[in-house]
């Protein structure tokens, strides 16, 4: 029943065409804004990845350069 209804609806929608496809008014401004926001998100994402890698390297270097705690006769204090 549901497949029949879906098939009938798709056939009706297939017969209805858009005779004059044109962009809605003021859509150019919004598309430009969306493109800039996507570009900004990609740049920030790349910078975040580089920042995370640099932070990890700095943490590893700091951890390895710490002086070792003094050892007692039975292990670390």
N, CA, C, O and CB atoms as a CASP TS submission, in Angstrom:
PFRMAT TS
TARGET T0000
AUTHOR 0000-0000-0000
METHOD Language model
MODEL 1
PARENT N/A
ATOM      1  N   UNK     1       0.827  -1.189   0.000  1.00  0.00           N
ATOM      2  CA  UNK     1       0.000   0.000   0.000  1.00  0.00           C
ATOM      3  C   UNK     1       0.873   1.257   0.000  1.00  0.00           C
ATOM      4  O   UNK     1       0.642   2.193  -0.764  1.00  0.00           O
ATOM      5  CB  UNK     1      -0.942  -0.004   1.211  1.00  0.00           C
ATOM      6  N   UNK     2       1.887   1.252   0.881  1.00  0.00           N
ATOM      7  CA  UNK     2       2.737   2.431   0.989  1.00  0.00           C
ATOM      8  C   UNK     2       3.592   2.607  -0.265  1.00  0.00           C
ATOM      9  O   UNK     2       3.798   3.728  -0.730  1.00  0.00           O
ATOM     10  CB  UNK     2       3.629   2.329   2.229  1.00  0.00           C
ATOM     11  N   UNK     3       4.088   1.494  -0.808  1.00  0.00           N
ATOM     12  CA  UNK     3       4.892   1.590  -2.024  1.00  0.00           C
ATOM     13  C   UNK     3       4.069   2.071  -3.207  1.00  0.00           C
ATOM     14  O   UNK     3       4.566   2.817  -4.051  1.00  0.00           O
ATOM     15  CB  UNK     3       5.518   0.247  -2.346  1.00  0.00           C
ATOM     16  N   UNK     4       2.827   1.653  -3.271  1.00  0.00           N
ATOM     17  CA  UNK     4       1.947   2.105  -4.354  1.00  0.00           C
ATOM     18  C   UNK     4       1.706   3.600  -4.258  1.00  0.00           C
ATOM     19  O   UNK     4       1.742   4.304  -5.267  1.00  0.00           O
ATOM     20  CB  UNK     4       0.608   1.351  -4.318  1.00  0.00           C
ATOM     21  N   UNK     5       1.463   4.085  -3.060  1.00  0.00           N
ATOM     22  CA  UNK     5       1.250   5.518  -2.850  1.00  0.00           C
ATOM     23  C   UNK     5       2.507   6.298  -3.193  1.00  0.00           C
ATOM     24  O   UNK     5       2.430   7.348  -3.831  1.00  0.00           O
ATOM     25  CB  UNK     5       0.831   5.800  -1.398  1.00  0.00           C
ATOM     26  N   UNK     6       3.657   5.798  -2.779  1.00  0.00           N
ATOM     27  CA  UNK     6       4.913   6.466  -3.086  1.00  0.00           C
ATOM     28  C   UNK     6       5.173   6.493  -4.583  1.00  0.00           C
ATOM     29  O   UNK     6       5.629   7.499  -5.126  1.00  0.00           O
ATOM     30  CB  UNK     6       6.065   5.781  -2.370  1.00  0.00           C
ATOM     31  N   UNK     7       4.881   5.386  -5.244  1.00  0.00           N
ATOM     32  CA  UNK     7       5.077   5.327  -6.694  1.00  0.00           C
ATOM     33  C   UNK     7       4.146   6.308  -7.410  1.00  0.00           C
ATOM     34  O   UNK     7       4.569   7.004  -8.333  1.00  0.00           O
ATOM     35  CB  UNK     7       4.838   3.894  -7.212  1.00  0.00           C
ATOM     36  N   UNK     8       2.893   6.364  -6.989  1.00  0.00           N
ATOM     37  CA  UNK     8       1.936   7.290  -7.613  1.00  0.00           C
ATOM     38  C   UNK     8       2.357   8.733  -7.375  1.00  0.00           C
ATOM     39  O   UNK     8       2.252   9.566  -8.275  1.00  0.00           O
ATOM     40  CB  UNK     8       0.511   7.057  -7.065  1.00  0.00           C
ATOM     41  N   UNK     9       2.831   9.035  -6.171  1.00  0.00           N
ATOM     42  CA  UNK     9       3.254  10.405  -5.872  1.00  0.00           C
ATOM     43  C   UNK     9       4.471  10.789  -6.701  1.00  0.00           C
ATOM     44  O   UNK     9       4.555  11.917  -7.186  1.00  0.00           O
ATOM     45  CB  UNK     9       3.566  10.558  -4.377  1.00  0.00           C
ATOM     46  N   UNK    10       5.412   9.869  -6.871  1.00  0.00           N
ATOM     47  CA  UNK    10       6.599  10.189  -7.672  1.00  0.00           C
ATOM     48  C   UNK    10       6.244  10.378  -9.137  1.00  0.00           C
ATOM     49  O   UNK    10       6.862  11.198  -9.817  1.00  0.00           O
ATOM     50  CB  UNK    10       7.650   9.089  -7.532  1.00  0.00           C
ATOM     51  N   UNK    11       5.250   9.630  -9.644  1.00  0.00           N
ATOM     52  CA  UNK    11       4.826   9.822 -11.034  1.00  0.00           C
ATOM     53  C   UNK    11       4.174  11.182 -11.224  1.00  0.00           C
ATOM     54  O   UNK    11       4.405  11.847 -12.234  1.00  0.00           O
ATOM     55  CB  UNK    11       3.859   8.715 -11.458  1.00  0.00           C
ATOM     56  N   UNK    12       3.359  11.599 -10.261  1.00  0.00           N
ATOM     57  CA  UNK    12       2.710  12.912 -10.362  1.00  0.00           C
ATOM     58  C   UNK    12       3.755  14.012 -10.302  1.00  0.00           C
ATOM     59  O   UNK    12       3.704  14.963 -11.082  1.00  0.00           O
ATOM     60  CB  UNK    12       1.664  13.101  -9.237  1.00  0.00           C
ATOM     61  N   UNK    13       4.705  13.888  -9.378  1.00  0.00           N
ATOM     62  CA  UNK    13       5.733  14.913  -9.258  1.00  0.00           C
ATOM     63  C   UNK    13       6.644  14.942 -10.477  1.00  0.00           C
ATOM     64  O   UNK    13       7.163  16.002 -10.827  1.00  0.00           O
ATOM     65  CB  UNK    13       6.554  14.686  -8.003  1.00  0.00           C
ATOM     66  N   UNK    14       6.850  13.807 -11.128  1.00  0.00           N
ATOM     67  CA  UNK    14       7.688  13.770 -12.316  1.00  0.00           C
ATOM     68  C   UNK    14       7.036  14.508 -13.480  1.00  0.00           C
ATOM     69  O   UNK    14       7.739  15.021 -14.351  1.00  0.00           O
ATOM     70  CB  UNK    14       7.980  12.330 -12.708  1.00  0.00           C
ATOM     71  N   UNK    15       5.710  14.572 -13.511  1.00  0.00           N
ATOM     72  CA  UNK    15       5.013  15.250 -14.599  1.00  0.00           C
ATOM     73  C   UNK    15       4.964  16.754 -14.392  1.00  0.00           C
ATOM     74  O   UNK    15       4.764  17.510 -15.343  1.00  0.00           O
ATOM     75  CB  UNK    15       3.608  14.707 -14.738  1.00  0.00           C
ATOM     76  N   UNK    16       5.147  17.187 -13.156  1.00  0.00           N
ATOM     77  CA  UNK    16       5.147  18.625 -12.882  1.00  0.00           C
ATOM     78  C   UNK    16       6.567  19.119 -13.062  1.00  0.00           C
ATOM     79  O   UNK    16       7.466  18.715 -12.323  1.00  0.00           O
ATOM     80  CB  UNK    16       4.609  18.947 -11.438  1.00  0.00           C
ATOM     81  N   UNK    17       6.773  19.962 -14.007  1.00  0.00           N
ATOM     82  CA  UNK    17       8.110  20.475 -14.267  1.00  0.00           C
ATOM     83  C   UNK    17       8.249  21.909 -13.801  1.00  0.00           C
ATOM     84  O   UNK    17       7.268  22.552 -13.428  1.00  0.00           O
ATOM     85  CB  UNK    17       8.438  20.375 -15.744  1.00  0.00           C
ATOM     86  N   UNK    18       9.464  22.396 -13.825  1.00  0.00           N
ATOM     87  CA  UNK    18       9.731  23.799 -13.539  1.00  0.00           C
ATOM     88  C   UNK    18      10.029  24.455 -14.877  1.00  0.00           C
ATOM     89  O   UNK    18      11.158  24.387 -15.363  1.00  0.00           O
ATOM     90  CB  UNK    18      10.924  23.983 -12.512  1.00  0.00           C
ATOM     91  N   UNK    19       9.011  25.100 -15.486  1.00  0.00           N
ATOM     92  CA  UNK    19       9.186  25.595 -16.847  1.00  0.00           C
ATOM     93  C   UNK    19      10.251  26.684 -16.958  1.00  0.00           C
ATOM     94  O   UNK    19      10.960  26.740 -17.963  1.00  0.00           O
ATOM     95  CB  UNK    19       7.879  26.121 -17.363  1.00  0.00           C
ATOM     96  N   UNK    20      10.376  27.524 -15.981  1.00  0.00           N
ATOM     97  CA  UNK    20      11.384  28.588 -16.037  1.00  0.00           C
ATOM     98  C   UNK    20      12.211  28.559 -14.756  1.00  0.00           C
ATOM     99  O   UNK    20      11.916  29.302 -13.819  1.00  0.00           O
ATOM    100  CB  UNK    20      10.716  29.987 -16.233  1.00  0.00           C
ATOM    101  N   UNK    21      13.219  27.734 -14.697  1.00  0.00           N
ATOM    102  CA  UNK    21      14.031  27.697 -13.486  1.00  0.00           C
ATOM    103  C   UNK    21      14.861  28.964 -13.343  1.00  0.00           C
ATOM    104  O   UNK    21      15.652  29.300 -14.225  1.00  0.00           O
ATOM    105  CB  UNK    21      14.941  26.472 -13.492  1.00  0.00           C
ATOM    106  N   UNK    22      14.682  29.642 -12.262  1.00  0.00           N
ATOM    107  CA  UNK    22      15.477  30.831 -11.982  1.00  0.00           C
ATOM    108  C   UNK    22      15.687  30.926 -10.481  1.00  0.00           C
ATOM    109  O   UNK    22      14.893  30.421  -9.688  1.00  0.00           O
ATOM    110  CB  UNK    22      14.791  32.117 -12.533  1.00  0.00           C
ATOM    111  N   UNK    23      16.747  31.566 -10.123  1.00  0.00           N
ATOM    112  CA  UNK    23      17.084  31.683  -8.703  1.00  0.00           C
ATOM    113  C   UNK    23      16.131  32.659  -8.028  1.00  0.00           C
ATOM    114  O   UNK    23      15.696  33.628  -8.651  1.00  0.00           O
ATOM    115  CB  UNK    23      18.552  32.143  -8.519  1.00  0.00           C
ATOM    116  N   UNK    24      15.803  32.419  -6.766  1.00  0.00           N
ATOM    117  CA  UNK    24      14.956  33.356  -6.056  1.00  0.00           C
ATOM    118  C   UNK    24      15.672  34.700  -5.880  1.00  0.00           C
ATOM    119  O   UNK    24      16.902  34.757  -5.901  1.00  0.00           O
ATOM    120  CB  UNK    24      14.548  32.780  -4.693  1.00  0.00           C
ATOM    121  N   UNK    25      14.911  35.767  -5.710  1.00  0.00           N
ATOM    122  CA  UNK    25      15.548  37.071  -5.539  1.00  0.00           C
ATOM    123  C   UNK    25      16.414  37.091  -4.270  1.00  0.00           C
ATOM    124  O   UNK    25      16.098  36.429  -3.281  1.00  0.00           O
ATOM    125  CB  UNK    25      14.479  38.187  -5.479  1.00  0.00           C
ATOM    126  N   UNK    26      17.485  37.845  -4.314  1.00  0.00           N
ATOM    127  CA  UNK    26      18.418  38.011  -3.191  1.00  0.00           C
ATOM    128  C   UNK    26      19.167  36.735  -2.838  1.00  0.00           C
ATOM    129  O   UNK    26      19.795  36.680  -1.781  1.00  0.00           O
ATOM    130  CB  UNK    26      17.673  38.498  -1.978  1.00  0.00           C
ATOM    131  N   UNK    27      19.128  35.714  -3.676  1.00  0.00           N
ATOM    132  CA  UNK    27      19.832  34.484  -3.349  1.00  0.00           C
ATOM    133  C   UNK    27      21.335  34.620  -3.571  1.00  0.00           C
ATOM    134  O   UNK    27      22.116  33.895  -2.954  1.00  0.00           O
ATOM    135  CB  UNK    27      19.285  33.335  -4.175  1.00  0.00           C
ATOM    136  N   UNK    28      21.749  35.533  -4.440  1.00  0.00           N
ATOM    137  CA  UNK    28      23.179  35.702  -4.710  1.00  0.00           C
ATOM    138  C   UNK    28      23.930  36.132  -3.455  1.00  0.00           C
ATOM    139  O   UNK    28      25.028  35.644  -3.186  1.00  0.00           O
ATOM    140  CB  UNK    28      23.393  36.728  -5.826  1.00  0.00           C
ATOM    141  N   UNK    29      23.346  37.036  -2.699  1.00  0.00           N
ATOM    142  CA  UNK    29      23.985  37.507  -1.473  1.00  0.00           C
ATOM    143  C   UNK    29      24.157  36.379  -0.470  1.00  0.00           C
ATOM    144  O   UNK    29      25.207  36.239   0.157  1.00  0.00           O
ATOM    145  CB  UNK    29      23.174  38.635  -0.851  1.00  0.00           C
ATOM    146  N   UNK    30      23.103  35.573  -0.329  1.00  0.00           N
ATOM    147  CA  UNK    30      23.154  34.476   0.642  1.00  0.00           C
ATOM    148  C   UNK    30      24.133  33.404   0.201  1.00  0.00           C
ATOM    149  O   UNK    30      24.849  32.839   1.028  1.00  0.00           O
ATOM    150  CB  UNK    30      21.764  33.866   0.837  1.00  0.00           C
ATOM    151  N   UNK    31      24.172  33.121  -1.077  1.00  0.00           N
ATOM    152  CA  UNK    31      25.114  32.119  -1.572  1.00  0.00           C
ATOM    153  C   UNK    31      26.557  32.578  -1.365  1.00  0.00           C
ATOM    154  O   UNK    31      27.425  31.779  -1.012  1.00  0.00           O
ATOM    155  CB  UNK    31      24.857  31.831  -3.058  1.00  0.00           C
ATOM    156  N   UNK    32      26.803  33.854  -1.586  1.00  0.00           N
ATOM    157  CA  UNK    32      28.138  34.394  -1.366  1.00  0.00           C
ATOM    158  C   UNK    32      28.515  34.271   0.108  1.00  0.00           C
ATOM    159  O   UNK    32      29.643  33.899   0.432  1.00  0.00           O
ATOM    160  CB  UNK    32      28.213  35.865  -1.824  1.00  0.00           C
ATOM    161  N   UNK    33      27.578  34.583   0.998  1.00  0.00           N
ATOM    162  CA  UNK    33      27.828  34.464   2.432  1.00  0.00           C
ATOM    163  C   UNK    33      28.103  33.014   2.818  1.00  0.00           C
ATOM    164  O   UNK    33      29.019  32.740   3.593  1.00  0.00           O
ATOM    165  CB  UNK    33      26.636  35.007   3.230  1.00  0.00           C
ATOM    166  N   UNK    34      27.320  32.096   2.285  1.00  0.00           N
ATOM    167  CA  UNK    34      27.516  30.678   2.598  1.00  0.00           C
ATOM    168  C   UNK    34      28.864  30.202   2.089  1.00  0.00           C
ATOM    169  O   UNK    34      29.543  29.437   2.775  1.00  0.00           O
ATOM    170  CB  UNK    34      26.390  29.826   1.991  1.00  0.00           C
ATOM    171  N   UNK    35      29.267  30.634   0.906  1.00  0.00           N
ATOM    172  CA  UNK    35      30.571  30.232   0.369  1.00  0.00           C
ATOM    173  C   UNK    35      31.704  30.750   1.243  1.00  0.00           C
ATOM    174  O   UNK    35      32.664  30.027   1.511  1.00  0.00           O
ATOM    175  CB  UNK    35      30.742  30.743  -1.068  1.00  0.00           C
ATOM    176  N   UNK    36      31.596  32.009   1.692  1.00  0.00           N
ATOM    177  CA  UNK    36      32.629  32.554   2.567  1.00  0.00           C
ATOM    178  C   UNK    36      32.665  31.811   3.901  1.00  0.00           C
ATOM    179  O   UNK    36      33.746  31.560   4.433  1.00  0.00           O
ATOM    180  CB  UNK    36      32.395  34.050   2.802  1.00  0.00           C
ATOM    181  N   UNK    37      31.511  31.457   4.445  1.00  0.00           N
ATOM    182  CA  UNK    37      31.479  30.735   5.714  1.00  0.00           C
ATOM    183  C   UNK    37      32.064  29.333   5.580  1.00  0.00           C
ATOM    184  O   UNK    37      32.762  28.865   6.480  1.00  0.00           O
ATOM    185  CB  UNK    37      30.051  30.653   6.236  1.00  0.00           C
ATOM    186  N   UNK    38      31.786  28.664   4.473  1.00  0.00           N
ATOM    187  CA  UNK    38      32.366  27.341   4.236  1.00  0.00           C
ATOM    188  C   UNK    38      33.878  27.450   4.090  1.00  0.00           C
ATOM    189  O   UNK    38      34.616  26.630   4.636  1.00  0.00           O
ATOM    190  CB  UNK    38      31.750  26.689   2.977  1.00  0.00           C
ATOM    191  N   UNK    39      34.341  28.456   3.356  1.00  0.00           N
ATOM    192  CA  UNK    39      35.771  28.669   3.191  1.00  0.00           C
ATOM    193  C   UNK    39      36.426  28.942   4.547  1.00  0.00           C
ATOM    194  O   UNK    39      37.493  28.401   4.839  1.00  0.00           O
ATOM    195  CB  UNK    39      36.034  29.835   2.218  1.00  0.00           C
ATOM    196  N   UNK    40      35.794  29.774   5.371  1.00  0.00           N
ATOM    197  CA  UNK    40      36.321  30.090   6.689  1.00  0.00           C
ATOM    198  C   UNK    40      36.371  28.843   7.570  1.00  0.00           C
ATOM    199  O   UNK    40      37.341  28.642   8.301  1.00  0.00           O
ATOM    200  CB  UNK    40      35.474  31.176   7.353  1.00  0.00           C
ATOM    201  N   UNK    41      35.341  28.010   7.509  1.00  0.00           N
ATOM    202  CA  UNK    41      35.315  26.783   8.306  1.00  0.00           C
ATOM    203  C   UNK    41      36.440  25.836   7.880  1.00  0.00           C
ATOM    204  O   UNK    41      37.065  25.196   8.726  1.00  0.00           O
ATOM    205  CB  UNK    41      33.949  26.082   8.169  1.00  0.00           C
ATOM    206  N   UNK    42      36.696  25.747   6.588  1.00  0.00           N
ATOM    207  CA  UNK    42      37.774  24.869   6.119  1.00  0.00           C
ATOM    208  C   UNK    42      39.136  25.389   6.578  1.00  0.00           C
ATOM    209  O   UNK    42      39.980  24.611   7.020  1.00  0.00           O
ATOM    210  CB  UNK    42      37.742  24.749   4.582  1.00  0.00           C
ATOM    211  N   UNK    43      39.349  26.688   6.474  1.00  0.00           N
ATOM    212  CA  UNK    43      40.626  27.265   6.905  1.00  0.00           C
ATOM    213  C   UNK    43      40.814  27.070   8.404  1.00  0.00           C
ATOM    214  O   UNK    43      41.898  26.691   8.849  1.00  0.00           O
ATOM    215  CB  UNK    43      40.695  28.766   6.549  1.00  0.00           C
ATOM    216  N   UNK    44      39.769  27.325   9.182  1.00  0.00           N
ATOM    217  CA  UNK    44      39.873  27.145  10.625  1.00  0.00           C
ATOM    218  C   UNK    44      40.090  25.682  10.991  1.00  0.00           C
ATOM    219  O   UNK    44      40.808  25.387  11.947  1.00  0.00           O
ATOM    220  CB  UNK    44      38.622  27.673  11.311  1.00  0.00           C
ATOM    221  N   UNK    45      39.490  24.776  10.256  1.00  0.00           N
ATOM    222  CA  UNK    45      39.699  23.358  10.507  1.00  0.00           C
ATOM    223  C   UNK    45      41.146  22.951  10.266  1.00  0.00           C
ATOM    224  O   UNK    45      41.724  22.206  11.058  1.00  0.00           O
ATOM    225  CB  UNK    45      38.776  22.532   9.633  1.00  0.00           C
ATOM    226  N   UNK    46      41.726  23.431   9.188  1.00  0.00           N
ATOM    227  CA  UNK    46      43.133  23.118   8.891  1.00  0.00           C
ATOM    228  C   UNK    46      44.031  23.714   9.967  1.00  0.00           C
ATOM    229  O   UNK    46      44.969  23.061  10.425  1.00  0.00           O
ATOM    230  CB  UNK    46      43.539  23.656   7.488  1.00  0.00           C
ATOM    231  N   UNK    47      43.749  24.959  10.374  1.00  0.00           N
ATOM    232  CA  UNK    47      44.553  25.576  11.430  1.00  0.00           C
ATOM    233  C   UNK    47      44.413  24.838  12.752  1.00  0.00           C
ATOM    234  O   UNK    47      45.380  24.727  13.504  1.00  0.00           O
ATOM    235  CB  UNK    47      44.156  27.031  11.610  1.00  0.00           C
ATOM    236  N   UNK    48      43.224  24.333  13.042  1.00  0.00           N
ATOM    237  CA  UNK    48      43.018  23.577  14.279  1.00  0.00           C
ATOM    238  C   UNK    48      43.820  22.281  14.264  1.00  0.00           C
ATOM    239  O   UNK    48      44.381  21.889  15.287  1.00  0.00           O
ATOM    240  CB  UNK    48      41.528  23.272  14.481  1.00  0.00           C
ATOM    241  N   UNK    49      43.878  21.618  13.120  1.00  0.00           N
ATOM    242  CA  UNK    49      44.661  20.381  13.018  1.00  0.00           C
ATOM    243  C   UNK    49      46.142  20.686  13.226  1.00  0.00           C
ATOM    244  O   UNK    49      46.819  19.980  13.974  1.00  0.00           O
ATOM    245  CB  UNK    49      44.436  19.696  11.640  1.00  0.00           C
ATOM    246  N   UNK    50      46.652  21.730  12.573  1.00  0.00           N
ATOM    247  CA  UNK    50      48.052  22.098  12.758  1.00  0.00           C
ATOM    248  C   UNK    50      48.321  22.502  14.201  1.00  0.00           C
ATOM    249  O   UNK    50      49.358  22.144  14.759  1.00  0.00           O
ATOM    250  CB  UNK    50      48.437  23.236  11.811  1.00  0.00           C
ATOM    251  N   UNK    51      47.412  23.235  14.805  1.00  0.00           N
ATOM    252  CA  UNK    51      47.581  23.639  16.198  1.00  0.00           C
ATOM    253  C   UNK    51      47.609  22.443  17.134  1.00  0.00           C
ATOM    254  O   UNK    51      48.393  22.422  18.083  1.00  0.00           O
ATOM    255  CB  UNK    51      46.470  24.584  16.607  1.00  0.00           C
ATOM    256  N   UNK    52      46.770  21.453  16.884  1.00  0.00           N
ATOM    257  CA  UNK    52      46.751  20.256  17.724  1.00  0.00           C
ATOM    258  C   UNK    52      48.063  19.481  17.591  1.00  0.00           C
ATOM    259  O   UNK    52      48.590  18.980  18.584  1.00  0.00           O
ATOM    260  CB  UNK    52      45.559  19.356  17.349  1.00  0.00           C
ATOM    261  N   UNK    53      48.584  19.382  16.381  1.00  0.00           N
ATOM    262  CA  UNK    53      49.855  18.678  16.170  1.00  0.00           C
ATOM    263  C   UNK    53      50.984  19.422  16.878  1.00  0.00           C
ATOM    264  O   UNK    53      51.817  18.796  17.533  1.00  0.00           O
ATOM    265  CB  UNK    53      50.165  18.540  14.655  1.00  0.00           C
ATOM    266  N   UNK    54      51.024  20.736  16.755  1.00  0.00           N
ATOM    267  CA  UNK    54      52.068  21.524  17.403  1.00  0.00           C
ATOM    268  C   UNK    54      51.953  21.410  18.918  1.00  0.00           C
ATOM    269  O   UNK    54      52.966  21.275  19.605  1.00  0.00           O
ATOM    270  CB  UNK    54      51.984  22.999  16.969  1.00  0.00           C
ATOM    271  N   UNK    55      50.726  21.463  19.449  1.00  0.00           N
ATOM    272  CA  UNK    55      50.535  21.329  20.896  1.00  0.00           C
ATOM    273  C   UNK    55      50.990  19.965  21.384  1.00  0.00           C
ATOM    274  O   UNK    55      51.596  19.867  22.452  1.00  0.00           O
ATOM    275  CB  UNK    55      49.070  21.553  21.266  1.00  0.00           C
ATOM    276  N   UNK    56      50.714  18.914  20.632  1.00  0.00           N
ATOM    277  CA  UNK    56      51.145  17.573  21.022  1.00  0.00           C
ATOM    278  C   UNK    56      52.673  17.473  21.028  1.00  0.00           C
ATOM    279  O   UNK    56      53.251  16.874  21.935  1.00  0.00           O
ATOM    280  CB  UNK    56      50.546  16.520  20.072  1.00  0.00           C
ATOM    281  N   UNK    57      53.320  18.049  20.033  1.00  0.00           N
ATOM    282  CA  UNK    57      54.780  18.014  19.973  1.00  0.00           C
ATOM    283  C   UNK    57      55.372  18.774  21.152  1.00  0.00           C
ATOM    284  O   UNK    57      56.326  18.304  21.773  1.00  0.00           O
ATOM    285  CB  UNK    57      55.286  18.608  18.643  1.00  0.00           C
ATOM    286  N   UNK    58      54.820  19.940  21.467  1.00  0.00           N
ATOM    287  CA  UNK    58      55.316  20.730  22.590  1.00  0.00           C
ATOM    288  C   UNK    58      55.132  19.974  23.901  1.00  0.00           C
ATOM    289  O   UNK    58      56.032  19.980  24.741  1.00  0.00           O
ATOM    290  CB  UNK    58      54.599  22.086  22.652  1.00  0.00           C
ATOM    291  N   UNK    59      53.991  19.328  24.094  1.00  0.00           N
ATOM    292  CA  UNK    59      53.770  18.568  25.319  1.00  0.00           C
ATOM    293  C   UNK    59      54.744  17.402  25.454  1.00  0.00           C
ATOM    294  O   UNK    59      55.244  17.136  26.547  1.00  0.00           O
ATOM    295  CB  UNK    59      52.346  18.053  25.361  1.00  0.00           C
ATOM    296  N   UNK    60      55.014  16.710  24.360  1.00  0.00           N
ATOM    297  CA  UNK    60      55.956  15.598  24.404  1.00  0.00           C
ATOM    298  C   UNK    60      57.355  16.106  24.726  1.00  0.00           C
ATOM    299  O   UNK    60      58.065  15.491  25.522  1.00  0.00           O
ATOM    300  CB  UNK    60      55.957  14.833  23.069  1.00  0.00           C
ATOM    301  N   UNK    61      57.760  17.214  24.123  1.00  0.00           N
ATOM    302  CA  UNK    61      59.093  17.765  24.380  1.00  0.00           C
ATOM    303  C   UNK    61      59.202  18.199  25.842  1.00  0.00           C
ATOM    304  O   UNK    61      60.214  17.930  26.489  1.00  0.00           O
ATOM    305  CB  UNK    61      59.386  18.964  23.434  1.00  0.00           C
ATOM    306  N   UNK    62      58.187  18.857  26.362  1.00  0.00           N
ATOM    307  CA  UNK    62      58.224  19.294  27.763  1.00  0.00           C
ATOM    308  C   UNK    62      58.270  18.102  28.717  1.00  0.00           C
ATOM    309  O   UNK    62      58.994  18.122  29.712  1.00  0.00           O
ATOM    310  CB  UNK    62      57.004  20.170  28.080  1.00  0.00           C
ATOM    311  N   UNK    63      57.504  17.081  28.412  1.00  0.00           N
ATOM    312  CA  UNK    63      57.466  15.918  29.296  1.00  0.00           C
ATOM    313  C   UNK    63      58.818  15.205  29.305  1.00  0.00           C
ATOM    314  O   UNK    63      59.261  14.737  30.354  1.00  0.00           O
ATOM    315  CB  UNK    63      56.353  14.945  28.860  1.00  0.00           C
ATOM    316  N   UNK    64      59.473  15.120  28.156  1.00  0.00           N
ATOM    317  CA  UNK    64      60.757  14.423  28.082  1.00  0.00           C
ATOM    318  C   UNK    64      61.883  15.249  28.677  1.00  0.00           C
ATOM    319  O   UNK    64      62.889  14.683  29.104  1.00  0.00           O
ATOM    320  CB  UNK    64      61.083  14.074  26.643  1.00  0.00           C
ATOM    321  N   UNK    65      61.749  16.574  28.719  1.00  0.00           N
ATOM    322  CA  UNK    65      62.833  17.407  29.215  1.00  0.00           C
ATOM    323  C   UNK    65      62.739  17.660  30.724  1.00  0.00           C
ATOM    324  O   UNK    65      63.614  18.331  31.272  1.00  0.00           O
ATOM    325  CB  UNK    65      62.841  18.724  28.476  1.00  0.00           C
ATOM    326  N   UNK    66      61.729  17.157  31.405  1.00  0.00           N
ATOM    327  CA  UNK    66      61.618  17.319  32.859  1.00  0.00           C
ATOM    328  C   UNK    66      62.717  16.515  33.541  1.00  0.00           C
ATOM    329  O   UNK    66      63.096  15.440  33.075  1.00  0.00           O
ATOM    330  CB  UNK    66      60.214  16.871  33.367  1.00  0.00           C
ATOM    331  N   UNK    67      63.229  17.052  34.659  1.00  0.00           N
ATOM    332  CA  UNK    67      64.220  16.246  35.391  1.00  0.00           C
ATOM    333  C   UNK    67      63.534  15.048  36.045  1.00  0.00           C
ATOM    334  O   UNK    67      62.385  15.126  36.479  1.00  0.00           O
ATOM    335  CB  UNK    67      64.950  17.106  36.468  1.00  0.00           C
ATOM    336  N   UNK    68      64.255  13.965  36.102  1.00  0.00           N
ATOM    337  CA  UNK    68      63.703  12.745  36.695  1.00  0.00           C
ATOM    338  C   UNK    68      63.637  12.922  38.208  1.00  0.00           C
ATOM    339  O   UNK    68      64.548  13.507  38.794  1.00  0.00           O
ATOM    340  CB  UNK    68      64.561  11.491  36.318  1.00  0.00           C
ATOM    341  N   UNK    69      62.582  12.431  38.852  1.00  0.00           N
ATOM    342  CA  UNK    69      62.503  12.538  40.306  1.00  0.00           C
ATOM    343  C   UNK    69      63.590  11.675  40.960  1.00  0.00           C
ATOM    344  O   UNK    69      63.999  10.650  40.414  1.00  0.00           O
ATOM    345  CB  UNK    69      61.097  12.115  40.807  1.00  0.00           C
ATOM    346  N   UNK    70      64.044  12.107  42.128  1.00  0.00           N
ATOM    347  CA  UNK    70      65.104  11.315  42.774  1.00  0.00           C
ATOM    348  C   UNK    70      64.598   9.924  43.135  1.00  0.00           C
ATOM    349  O   UNK    70      63.448   9.739  43.534  1.00  0.00           O
ATOM    350  CB  UNK    70      65.623  12.030  44.039  1.00  0.00           C
ATOM    351  N   UNK    71      65.480   8.971  42.984  1.00  0.00           N
ATOM    352  CA  UNK    71      65.138   7.582  43.271  1.00  0.00           C
ATOM    353  C   UNK    71      65.648   7.215  44.668  1.00  0.00           C
ATOM    354  O   UNK    71      66.806   7.452  45.012  1.00  0.00           O
ATOM    355  CB  UNK    71      65.738   6.627  42.192  1.00  0.00           C
ATOM    356  N   UNK    72      64.772   6.648  45.435  1.00  0.00           N
ATOM    357  CA  UNK    72      65.182   6.122  46.744  1.00  0.00           C
ATOM    358  C   UNK    72      65.613   4.679  46.599  1.00  0.00           C
ATOM    359  O   UNK    72      65.620   4.139  45.493  1.00  0.00           O
ATOM    360  CB  UNK    72      64.036   6.239  47.779  1.00  0.00           C
ATOM    361  N   UNK    73      65.964   4.065  47.678  1.00  0.00           N
ATOM    362  CA  UNK    73      66.406   2.670  47.587  1.00  0.00           C
ATOM    363  C   UNK    73      65.269   1.709  47.187  1.00  0.00           C
ATOM    364  O   UNK    73      65.520   0.603  46.709  1.00  0.00           O
ATOM    365  CB  UNK    73      66.998   2.234  48.923  1.00  0.00           C
ATOM    366  N   UNK    74      64.018   2.153  47.394  1.00  0.00           N
ATOM    367  CA  UNK    74      62.884   1.279  47.098  1.00  0.00           C
ATOM    368  C   UNK    74      62.036   1.787  45.923  1.00  0.00           C
ATOM    369  O   UNK    74      60.885   1.375  45.782  1.00  0.00           O
ATOM    370  CB  UNK    74      62.011   1.138  48.334  1.00  0.00           C
ATOM    371  N   UNK    75      62.560   2.639  45.111  1.00  0.00           N
ATOM    372  CA  UNK    75      61.828   3.166  43.965  1.00  0.00           C
ATOM    373  C   UNK    75      61.579   4.658  44.133  1.00  0.00           C
ATOM    374  O   UNK    75      62.133   5.275  45.042  1.00  0.00           O
ATOM    375  CB  UNK    75      60.499   2.420  43.784  1.00  0.00           C
ATOM    376  N   UNK    76      60.756   5.249  43.272  1.00  0.00           N
ATOM    377  CA  UNK    76      60.508   6.685  43.351  1.00  0.00           C
ATOM    378  C   UNK    76      59.774   7.060  44.633  1.00  0.00           C
ATOM    379  O   UNK    76      58.979   6.285  45.165  1.00  0.00           O
ATOM    380  CB  UNK    76      59.708   7.147  42.142  1.00  0.00           C
ATOM    381  N   UNK    77      60.055   8.249  45.109  1.00  0.00           N
ATOM    382  CA  UNK    77      59.389   8.715  46.343  1.00  0.00           C
ATOM    383  C   UNK    77      57.999   9.202  46.063  1.00  0.00           C
ATOM    384  O   UNK    77      57.298   9.628  46.982  1.00  0.00           O
ATOM    385  CB  UNK    77      60.189   9.823  47.006  1.00  0.00           C
TER
END
